Amino acid sequence: MANLNELEGLGNDAGFNVDYENVPVEPGGFTPTPPPGTYRFKLPGSLEDVWQVFDANINEKKVQRIRAELEGAAALTITQSQSGDQDGDSFRTRVSNAERKRNKDGLMASDMLYLLRALGDEGQYKSNGEYATAFKKYATAEFVANIEWSAWCSDQKPIRVQVEAEDGTTSVTIDESQNGCGKRVYQRDIPKEDGVYAENFGCPDCGAVLRAFANLGQFKALPEAK
């Protein structure tokens, strides 16, 4: 170790290959998928730069909608979990204002609308911009929601398969010769191992190895303090 003034041959060469105006956010470390259940979450400190526009098919019509990409520095924070093991962990997700059918009568609403209602916002939004403006006001706000698992055997990607080596060990690899079957698997159909939902399991239709992903639902306001 040396003092800066003691370093020999330290030049003042320029030319660092860095775009200082666009330094990317460091990727986060691996965080295990939180098990299904009810959690308390905190929104990030800023919701200014989380937006993405996409095309949605609603009632057989192509329309433009937006979603908040809550990941990286803008990920949610779990502030309360059932076991306490996930308290303080980050949780990446996306919340869109694309409405979909919610009951047998065909009434429609979006996840963003349900989250805004849980945050106490009763607005009636007439544009994507109004949705974003309303949502941005709730940076750092907390809410309650359920984590629900699901999986999709994508028919747009090669399947993952489990292979066994000569020594008996198993691993998962990509089979480029076959795409998935398009099956969607919801939490009620995900198998359990020793009473715990399996994060990786076989597709019920084609046997491809699927990985469960965590989604948010059942948004609720914080319980009132007693």
Buried (B, 14 or more C-beta within 10 A) or exposed (E): EEEEEEEEEEEEEEEEEEEEEEEEEEEEEEEEBBBBEEBBBBBBEEBEEBBEEEEBEBEEEEEEBBBBBBBBEBBBBBBBBEEEEBEEBBBBBBBBBBBEEEEEEEEBBBBBBBBBBBBEBEEEBEEBEEBBEBBBEBBEBBBBBBBBBBBBBBEEEBBBBEEEEEEEEEEEEEEEEEBBBEBEBEBEEBEEEEEEBBBEBBBBEBEBBBBBEBBBEEBBEBEEEE
